[in-house]
Amino acid sequence: MNDADRDELRTLFAGMHDGRLSEADHARLERLLAESAEARRLWFLHCDIETGLADWAASRESNAALPKPAPEVHRWRNWSWLAPLAAAAAVIFGAFVWWPRTPAAAPAESPAYGVAVLAREVGVAWADGQERAAGSVLAPGPLKLSAGAALVEFYGGARVVVEGPAELRLMTAGEVELIAGKINAHVPTQAHGFTVLAAGAKVVDHGTDFGVIVNGAAPSEVHVFTGEVEVSRAGNTPRIMHEDEAVRIERDAFAAIPSARPAFLSEEELARRDLANASERFARWREASGMLSDDAGAVVHYLFDDADGAQRRLANHGTGAAPDGGASIIGGAWTEGRWPGKRALEFRGEGDRVRLSASSPKMTAVTLLAWVRVEALPRWQNVLLSADSEQPGALRWHLTQHGELRLEIARDLGRPQVDWEAVNSAPFVTPDRFGQWLLLATTFDGTTIRHYGNGQLIGSGASFTPPELHIGTAELGNWRGGTQRHLAAAMDEFAILSRAMGAEEIRAVYQAGK
């Protein structure tokens, strides 16, 4: 079997893997596998390395707690064990190819776990220390704010502004328990019946805007702004309340009190605060991004908001950039970035990409940084950065279909094609984070690959030490290979540094840019 035959096989294998073989190509692949032991051996390697090992590792890691150092994924070095398995590979593939083909069973559906979405948050400090960004899906359970304010949109349609400090327990898409603090609820017609439990009382909406206060040992309060609600408590006669009425829930009665709408934070005021907060954060990011551009190791730094609209080019702000270190935009569409007034480039179609050239002095370490908003991960690998080169030391930075960050480094093991040695992170870009702005970062210090998600370590593993790392001509959001690996995401900042940033540096980039 010559090199042309092997190249044809690789193309056919990739097409089989992606489910895009024509009937003629399928027949050709069957014939090659039936006639050639070498073809069957190469097929076995493809299945084992390109799909079997990666999928097995991903399924194992998807059940593990985060963060967790991920195992390395390497090309096998010793081929002697393949001889007795080559025939088995042929049998396995034969069963797949020559048996009557029937439609594949639909994958098992994932259970729904959310009841609400965090639509907006301003200055929130979460008591459990967990980071939650706007767009986060909220599961049933506790939600505690030490400070700040948030807008929670329930799947049933109700919208609730929560002022910290406060503690809630999300029950269902139409029910919440207020344990402490203050909420302002807007309940449209489609959410009729939305219920708030408050210190032993039940407040049931009848098409309303209302507020509830639970303040420790003091009696709870209910204020109706529009419409009506029903308030009930064990031992008390239920009461229907109307617009501009308010009650204090005493032990044995509902005591009328003046309604106090101004005491509750409105959605409009929360939106105003959010806009002011975004402006402050935008200015803070501007300052931090300037520092990143001025880093002596900044080979590439694209901000996306100063692109030349006529020529479709991105300016490279990196201090270590070559004189003509800009990038060309091919396809894609402009969209809003992390803040109002900040632009981002959206990769949607299979042709969308950014072509760049990253030249630098001899590079033995690297940091890759990108702010992205992922909409889906439809491919086995989804490209963040892919070098055109396949010489030893070339880099590819991907997201796997399971949401893992993956860095591949080309290695010469004496075969016609380079081997790509890779380390995956634990799954991070999972469906609950789709639609959110995320900071993805990977470093390689010459011995160890480390992956970071939103400033936190999410996986690491040892790698071989190449004499030099190469990027050169490369693409963001796509690649020039034979299979589809284009990104379905927006990007509004990207950087390459010729050094490995430390964990605290990456955390600082996240804090300044989130």
GUGUVO-340855 format. One line per field, with one value per residue (C-alpha): residue number from 1; x, y, z; residue in one letter. Coordinates in Angstrom, 2 decimals, m for minus. Example, Ala and Ser with C-alpha at 12.3 -4.5 7.8 and 13.67 -1.06 7.14 Angstrom:
<sites>
i: (1;2)
px: (12.30;13.67)
py: (m4.50;m1.06)
pz: (7.80;7.14)
aa: (A;S)
</sites>
This chain:
<sites>
i: (1;2;3;4;5;6;7;8;9;10;11;12;13;14;15;16;17;18;19;20;21;22;23;24;25;26;27;28;29;30;31;32;33;34;35;36;37;38;39;40;41;42;43;44;45;46;47;48;49;50;51;52;53;54;55;56;57;58;59;60;61;62;63;64;65;66;67;68;69;70;71;72;73;74;75;76;77;78;79;80;81;82;83;84;85;86;87;88;89;90;91;92;93;94;95;96;97;98;99;100;101;102;103;104;105;106;107;108;109;110;111;112;113;114;115;116;117;118;119;120;121;122;123;124;125;126;127;128;129;130;131;132;133;134;135;136;137;138;139;140;141;142;143;144;145;146;147;148;149;150;151;152;153;154;155;156;157;158;159;160;161;162;163;164;165;166;167;168;169;170;171;172;173;174;175;176;177;178;179;180;181;182;183;184;185;186;187;188;189;190;191;192;193;194;195;196;197;198;199;200;201;202;203;204;205;206;207;208;209;210;211;212;213;214;215;216;217;218;219;220;221;222;223;224;225;226;227;228;229;230;231;232;233;234;235;236;237;238;239;240;241;242;243;244;245;246;247;248;249;250;251;252;253;254;255;256;257;258;259;260;261;262;263;264;265;266;267;268;269;270;271;272;273;274;275;276;277;278;279;280;281;282;283;284;285;286;287;288;289;290;291;292;293;294;295;296;297;298;299;300;301;302;303;304;305;306;307;308;309;310;311;312;313;314;315;316;317;318;319;320;321;322;323;324;325;326;327;328;329;330;331;332;333;334;335;336;337;338;339;340;341;342;343;344;345;346;347;348;349;350;351;352;353;354;355;356;357;358;359;360;361;362;363;364;365;366;367;368;369;370;371;372;373;374;375;376;377;378;379;380;381;382;383;384;385;386;387;388;389;390;391;392;393;394;395;396;397;398;399;400;401;402;403;404;405;406;407;408;409;410;411;412;413;414;415;416;417;418;419;420;421;422;423;424;425;426;427;428;429;430;431;432;433;434;435;436;437;438;439;440;441;442;443;444;445;446;447;448;449;450;451;452;453;454;455;456;457;458;459;460;461;462;463;464;465;466;467;468;469;470;471;472;473;474;475;476;477;478;479;480;481;482;483;484;485;486;487;488;489;490;491;492;493;494;495;496;497;498;499;500;501;502;503;504;505;506;507;508;509;510;511;512;513;514)
px: (0.00;1.51;1.17;m1.67;m3.67;m3.08;m4.19;m7.35;m8.06;m7.64;m10.17;m12.62;m12.15;m12.85;m15.96;m17.21;m16.58;m18.53;m21.36;m20.87;m19.74;m21.55;m22.73;m19.86;m17.27;m18.82;m18.49;m14.90;m14.06;m15.65;m13.57;m10.28;m10.91;m11.85;m8.76;m6.02;m4.76;m2.88;m6.16;m7.80;m4.87;m5.14;m8.90;m8.36;m5.88;m8.28;m11.14;m8.99;m7.10;m9.38;m12.69;m12.53;m10.00;m11.29;m14.93;m14.04;m12.02;m14.74;m17.48;m15.35;m14.58;m18.16;m19.14;m16.26;m16.30;m14.69;m11.97;m10.04;m6.71;m7.46;m5.49;m3.14;m4.17;m1.11;m0.43;0.63;4.33;4.49;2.66;3.63;0.42;m1.69;m0.90;m3.31;m6.00;m5.92;m8.17;m10.56;m10.72;m11.69;m14.44;m15.78;m15.76;m17.24;m20.18;m20.71;m20.26;m21.81;m24.78;m28.04;m27.89;m30.68;m31.17;m29.22;m31.23;m31.75;m29.38;m30.76;m32.27;m30.73;m33.07;m34.09;m32.85;m33.49;m36.53;m35.32;m32.63;m30.43;m31.34;m29.35;m27.03;m25.41;m22.75;m23.86;m21.74;m22.96;m22.83;m21.79;m18.82;m20.02;m19.73;m23.02;m23.21;m26.22;m27.77;m27.01;m29.66;m30.84;m31.76;m34.17;m32.46;m31.00;m29.96;m28.29;m27.02;m24.74;m24.95;m26.10;m29.28;m30.45;m33.33;m34.54;m36.83;m38.82;m39.65;m43.33;m43.00;m42.74;m39.88;m38.49;m36.03;m34.05;m32.18;m29.28;m28.73;m31.40;m31.95;m34.39;m35.16;m36.25;m38.94;m40.47;m40.93;m43.86;m42.97;m40.25;m39.65;m38.31;m36.33;m34.89;m34.70;m36.84;m38.26;m40.30;m42.33;m43.92;m46.34;m47.82;m50.99;m49.20;m47.62;m50.94;m50.74;m47.08;m46.56;m44.22;m43.81;m42.71;m42.20;m45.20;m47.40;m48.38;m48.77;m50.55;m50.67;m53.87;m52.15;m50.04;m47.05;m46.23;m43.42;m42.60;m40.30;m39.03;m36.90;m35.78;m37.99;m40.02;m43.40;m43.30;m44.91;m46.78;m47.29;m49.54;m48.71;m51.15;m53.77;m54.50;m53.01;m54.31;m52.44;m52.96;m51.41;m52.28;m54.72;m55.65;m58.51;m57.12;m57.22;m57.54;m55.40;m55.74;m53.70;m51.94;m52.77;m50.17;m50.27;m48.01;m48.44;m48.99;m49.32;m53.12;m54.07;m53.14;m52.54;m53.04;m50.05;m49.31;m48.14;m44.53;m43.67;m40.50;m39.05;m38.67;m36.09;m37.78;m36.63;m36.08;m33.78;m31.91;m31.40;m30.08;m27.61;m26.58;m25.82;m23.78;m21.94;m21.23;m19.74;m17.44;m16.38;m15.80;m13.43;m11.70;m11.23;m9.83;m7.11;m6.36;m6.33;m3.77;m1.52;m1.95;m1.07;2.06;3.29;6.66;5.43;2.22;2.62;m1.08;m3.76;m7.03;m9.72;m12.31;m13.92;m11.48;m11.63;m11.42;m14.97;m14.12;m11.09;m12.32;m9.10;m8.29;m5.50;m2.88;m2.14;0.53;3.87;5.67;3.77;5.35;4.94;2.13;0.54;m3.08;m5.65;m8.22;m11.88;m13.52;m17.26;m18.63;m20.90;m20.58;m22.56;m22.55;m19.67;m19.40;m20.72;m22.89;m20.62;m18.15;m18.11;m17.61;m17.23;m19.74;m18.70;m21.80;m21.22;m18.67;m16.64;m16.39;m12.85;m10.10;m6.78;m3.73;0.03;1.76;5.49;7.83;11.38;11.97;9.01;9.36;6.29;2.87;m0.37;m3.59;m6.48;m9.96;m13.21;m15.97;m19.73;m20.42;m23.82;m23.28;m20.56;m21.81;m18.46;m16.14;m13.60;m14.51;m11.57;m10.46;m7.02;m5.48;m2.03;m1.75;1.64;1.99;5.68;6.78;5.85;2.74;m0.30;m4.04;m6.44;m9.92;m13.09;m14.29;m17.92;m18.02;m16.89;m13.27;m10.41;m7.83;m4.30;m2.53;1.20;2.64;5.34;7.72;7.83;9.51;6.35;5.20;2.70;3.29;1.53;m0.57;0.01;m2.82;m4.05;m7.76;m9.31;m12.34;m15.64;m16.20;m18.14;m21.22;m24.78;m25.57;m22.80;m23.89;m24.75;m22.48;m19.21;m16.39;m12.64;m10.81;m7.06;m4.37;m0.68;2.31;5.56;7.63;6.67;3.05;m0.18;m2.66;m6.25;m8.30;m11.99;m13.08;m9.78;m9.91;m7.68;m9.84;m7.22;m3.52;m1.15;2.48;3.51;6.69;9.07;9.38;12.52;10.31;6.60;5.11;1.93;2.76;m0.19;m3.26;m7.01;m9.39;m12.71;m11.89;m9.15;m8.05;m8.36;m10.63;m13.34;m15.69;m14.47;m15.76;m16.74;m20.34;m19.56;m18.81;m15.35;m14.48;m10.85;m7.99;m4.33;m1.20;1.76;5.20;5.35;3.24;1.13;0.68;m2.63;m2.96;m2.33;m5.07;m7.42;m6.72;m7.51;m10.84;m11.72;m10.92;m12.83;m15.85)
py: (0.00;3.34;6.81;7.78;4.74;5.63;9.22;7.97;5.69;8.54;10.59;7.67;6.98;10.63;10.58;7.41;8.94;12.12;10.22;11.93;9.08;8.71;5.26;5.07;6.02;3.50;0.76;1.80;1.58;m1.86;m3.08;m1.73;m3.31;m6.64;m6.75;m5.30;m6.40;m3.09;m1.20;m3.19;m2.46;1.29;1.18;m0.45;2.27;4.99;3.58;2.98;6.24;8.79;7.72;4.84;6.22;9.80;8.80;6.35;8.97;11.56;9.27;8.47;12.11;13.32;11.53;12.96;16.04;19.23;20.30;17.10;16.60;14.80;11.80;12.31;11.05;9.90;8.11;4.54;3.93;0.13;m1.56;m5.21;m5.97;m5.17;m8.32;m10.66;m7.94;m6.99;m9.89;m9.01;m5.45;m6.75;m8.91;m6.03;m3.69;m6.37;m6.76;m3.03;m2.65;m5.76;m6.34;m4.74;m1.07;0.19;3.68;4.27;4.50;8.01;8.92;8.84;12.18;14.07;14.80;18.43;19.79;23.54;25.49;29.05;31.19;33.85;36.64;39.47;39.97;43.13;43.07;39.68;37.82;34.21;32.76;29.33;30.81;29.38;31.67;32.26;34.41;35.87;33.08;30.35;27.68;27.37;23.96;23.30;24.02;26.86;30.22;32.58;36.11;37.77;41.06;42.54;41.96;39.50;38.87;35.26;34.22;31.06;28.62;29.15;32.81;34.63;37.11;37.79;40.51;39.38;41.83;40.58;39.59;36.99;33.27;31.38;27.79;27.19;24.52;24.22;26.36;27.97;27.92;29.40;29.60;32.89;32.01;35.46;38.77;40.67;39.86;41.75;39.43;40.15;37.41;37.62;35.83;32.70;32.27;32.55;30.69;31.42;30.69;32.09;30.30;32.70;31.77;29.46;31.55;30.93;33.72;32.62;34.94;35.74;37.83;40.26;42.39;41.93;42.00;39.77;40.43;37.81;39.37;36.85;36.78;39.82;39.17;38.66;41.19;40.99;44.08;44.02;46.54;45.44;42.68;40.41;37.62;35.14;34.93;31.99;30.64;27.70;28.92;32.07;32.65;33.11;36.67;38.09;41.21;43.83;46.66;48.97;46.71;45.29;43.05;41.96;38.26;38.01;34.77;34.82;37.54;39.53;43.09;45.82;48.13;50.88;49.58;50.55;49.95;52.15;49.80;47.08;47.09;47.19;45.50;48.94;50.05;46.75;47.20;50.74;49.46;46.67;49.14;51.34;48.29;47.11;50.50;50.29;46.75;47.71;50.46;48.05;45.52;48.22;48.91;45.22;44.43;47.19;45.51;42.18;43.80;45.31;41.94;41.24;37.77;38.91;37.44;37.91;40.01;40.64;42.79;42.50;45.86;47.86;45.74;47.44;46.98;47.69;45.41;42.83;42.75;42.47;44.64;42.83;44.78;42.38;43.96;40.88;40.81;40.91;44.23;42.74;40.64;41.41;38.81;38.44;37.77;35.23;34.83;35.33;38.13;40.91;40.61;42.16;41.20;41.04;44.58;47.07;48.73;45.81;43.86;40.15;37.94;35.14;31.89;30.21;28.48;25.88;28.49;31.10;31.67;34.15;33.69;34.84;34.63;34.30;34.57;34.90;34.03;30.47;29.61;26.88;27.80;29.21;30.61;30.58;32.79;33.31;34.87;32.87;32.41;28.87;28.06;24.34;21.70;19.65;18.22;15.65;18.48;22.19;24.42;27.39;27.64;25.36;25.83;24.99;23.40;19.73;19.95;18.81;21.41;22.65;23.41;22.75;24.01;22.54;22.00;18.40;17.44;16.80;20.35;19.53;21.85;19.98;21.02;18.94;19.19;17.56;14.97;13.16;9.43;8.48;7.74;9.43;11.58;13.42;12.16;14.60;14.21;15.76;16.50;17.08;18.97;17.78;18.80;22.54;23.99;21.94;22.74;24.68;27.13;27.54;31.16;32.54;34.41;32.14;32.64;29.60;29.38;26.76;26.95;24.77;25.42;22.88;19.90;20.28;21.34;23.11;24.04;26.81;27.68;31.05;31.37;27.93;24.93;22.29;19.78;19.15;16.51;15.97;16.22;15.60;18.55;19.66;21.57;24.45;25.32;26.45;28.33;30.35;30.61;29.43;29.82;30.81;29.00;26.61;24.60;23.44;19.70;17.24;17.02;19.65;21.07;24.64;26.48;27.45;30.38;34.09;35.39;38.90;38.58;36.23;36.17;34.07;34.61;33.05;32.18;30.15;32.46;31.50;30.54;33.87;35.82;33.92;34.42;38.17;38.22;36.55;38.92;41.97;40.71;38.83)
pz: (0.00;m1.08;0.44;m1.93;m0.80;2.84;2.22;0.54;3.51;5.97;4.00;3.89;7.62;8.44;6.28;7.98;11.39;10.50;8.78;5.40;3.09;m0.22;m1.27;m3.77;m1.13;1.28;m1.32;m2.01;1.70;1.95;m0.98;0.41;3.81;2.26;0.07;2.27;5.68;5.89;5.36;8.15;10.46;9.75;10.33;13.70;14.68;13.58;15.65;18.70;18.77;17.13;18.61;21.05;23.49;23.33;23.83;26.60;28.47;28.02;29.34;32.37;33.09;32.58;35.80;37.82;40.05;38.74;38.67;38.06;36.32;33.10;31.88;28.97;25.55;23.60;20.36;21.00;20.54;20.49;17.62;18.25;20.14;17.06;15.08;16.90;16.92;13.24;12.28;15.11;13.82;10.39;11.88;13.95;10.99;8.76;11.10;10.88;7.11;5.63;7.92;6.75;7.66;9.91;11.26;14.46;17.65;18.92;21.75;25.25;26.19;29.09;31.99;32.43;35.72;35.61;36.79;36.16;34.52;36.08;33.66;35.25;38.21;39.56;42.24;43.52;46.07;46.20;49.69;48.41;46.53;43.20;40.17;38.34;35.24;33.49;31.46;34.02;34.39;37.99;39.36;42.23;45.51;47.57;46.14;48.61;47.92;50.46;48.56;45.26;43.29;40.65;38.26;38.20;35.35;36.11;33.34;34.13;33.13;36.47;36.96;40.41;41.46;44.51;46.74;48.81;51.44;50.71;50.72;48.52;47.73;44.15;44.22;40.74;37.64;39.45;43.14;45.34;49.09;50.45;53.56;54.19;52.36;49.89;46.45;43.86;41.62;38.25;37.18;33.66;32.63;31.44;34.89;36.79;40.09;40.82;44.52;47.15;50.48;53.23;56.91;57.09;54.81;51.19;48.65;45.46;42.44;40.57;37.85;39.82;40.68;44.36;46.90;49.87;52.83;55.28;58.01;60.62;63.71;62.58;60.91;57.16;54.82;51.51;49.30;46.21;43.49;40.76;40.39;43.32;45.41;47.93;51.24;53.56;56.74;58.97;61.62;59.65;57.27;53.72;52.50;48.97;48.54;45.81;44.30;46.80;49.77;52.16;55.23;58.03;58.73;62.49;64.41;64.36;61.86;58.75;59.93;57.33;56.75;54.17;50.80;50.08;46.42;46.58;49.19;46.53;43.75;40.33;37.13;35.57;38.39;38.27;34.50;35.08;37.67;35.33;32.55;34.88;36.19;32.64;31.77;34.79;33.91;30.27;31.42;33.79;30.98;28.70;31.24;31.80;28.06;27.55;30.08;28.28;24.94;26.52;27.79;26.17;25.24;23.51;20.02;19.21;20.89;19.04;20.68;17.85;18.63;16.46;13.32;9.94;8.69;5.04;4.76;7.27;9.24;12.95;14.34;16.40;19.60;20.92;21.73;20.45;17.17;13.74;11.86;9.74;12.45;11.63;10.69;7.90;8.67;6.35;6.75;10.24;11.41;13.95;17.16;20.63;22.89;26.66;27.18;25.31;22.75;22.68;19.41;18.91;15.84;15.49;13.79;12.37;9.02;8.02;6.12;8.89;10.18;10.95;9.10;11.04;11.03;14.41;13.93;16.89;17.98;19.09;21.33;23.97;26.07;25.24;26.66;24.64;25.83;24.37;25.54;23.82;23.96;22.79;21.33;20.61;20.22;17.26;16.18;17.67;17.80;17.56;16.63;18.68;17.01;14.40;12.85;9.15;9.80;10.63;11.49;14.97;17.59;15.72;17.88;17.70;20.37;20.36;22.33;22.27;21.83;25.59;26.42;27.24;26.34;24.28;23.28;20.65;19.90;16.78;17.44;15.11;15.85;12.59;10.60;7.38;9.28;12.55;15.65;17.68;21.40;23.41;26.91;27.60;30.50;32.41;30.73;31.25;28.31;29.15;27.95;31.12;30.11;26.49;25.75;28.50;28.04;29.20;29.51;28.14;28.66;28.15;29.02;28.17;30.03;28.08;30.22;31.42;29.72;32.00;31.10;32.78;32.64;34.04;35.87;37.54;36.76;35.04;33.96;33.42;32.15;31.23;27.60;25.63;25.22;21.59;20.59;19.44;19.26;15.94;15.09;11.98;9.59;11.46;11.83;14.59;14.68;11.85;10.15;6.71;7.32;5.56;8.22;9.61;12.91;12.70;15.86;16.70;18.98;19.26;20.21;21.39;22.56;21.69;22.72;22.25;24.60;24.14;27.83;30.25;32.40;36.04;37.62;39.43;36.23;34.43;37.36;37.19;33.45;34.21;37.05;34.92;31.90;33.17)
aa: (M;N;D;A;D;R;D;E;L;R;T;L;F;A;G;M;H;D;G;R;L;S;E;A;D;H;A;R;L;E;R;L;L;A;E;S;A;E;A;R;R;L;W;F;L;H;C;D;I;E;T;G;L;A;D;W;A;A;S;R;E;S;N;A;A;L;P;K;P;A;P;E;V;H;R;W;R;N;W;S;W;L;A;P;L;A;A;A;A;A;V;I;F;G;A;F;V;W;W;P;R;T;P;A;A;A;P;A;E;S;P;A;Y;G;V;A;V;L;A;R;E;V;G;V;A;W;A;D;G;Q;E;R;A;A;G;S;V;L;A;P;G;P;L;K;L;S;A;G;A;A;L;V;E;F;Y;G;G;A;R;V;V;V;E;G;P;A;E;L;R;L;M;T;A;G;E;V;E;L;I;A;G;K;I;N;A;H;V;P;T;Q;A;H;G;F;T;V;L;A;A;G;A;K;V;V;D;H;G;T;D;F;G;V;I;V;N;G;A;A;P;S;E;V;H;V;F;T;G;E;V;E;V;S;R;A;G;N;T;P;R;I;M;H;E;D;E;A;V;R;I;E;R;D;A;F;A;A;I;P;S;A;R;P;A;F;L;S;E;E;E;L;A;R;R;D;L;A;N;A;S;E;R;F;A;R;W;R;E;A;S;G;M;L;S;D;D;A;G;A;V;V;H;Y;L;F;D;D;A;D;G;A;Q;R;R;L;A;N;H;G;T;G;A;A;P;D;G;G;A;S;I;I;G;G;A;W;T;E;G;R;W;P;G;K;R;A;L;E;F;R;G;E;G;D;R;V;R;L;S;A;S;S;P;K;M;T;A;V;T;L;L;A;W;V;R;V;E;A;L;P;R;W;Q;N;V;L;L;S;A;D;S;E;Q;P;G;A;L;R;W;H;L;T;Q;H;G;E;L;R;L;E;I;A;R;D;L;G;R;P;Q;V;D;W;E;A;V;N;S;A;P;F;V;T;P;D;R;F;G;Q;W;L;L;L;A;T;T;F;D;G;T;T;I;R;H;Y;G;N;G;Q;L;I;G;S;G;A;S;F;T;P;P;E;L;H;I;G;T;A;E;L;G;N;W;R;G;G;T;Q;R;H;L;A;A;A;M;D;E;F;A;I;L;S;R;A;M;G;A;E;E;I;R;A;V;Y;Q;A;G;K)
</sites>
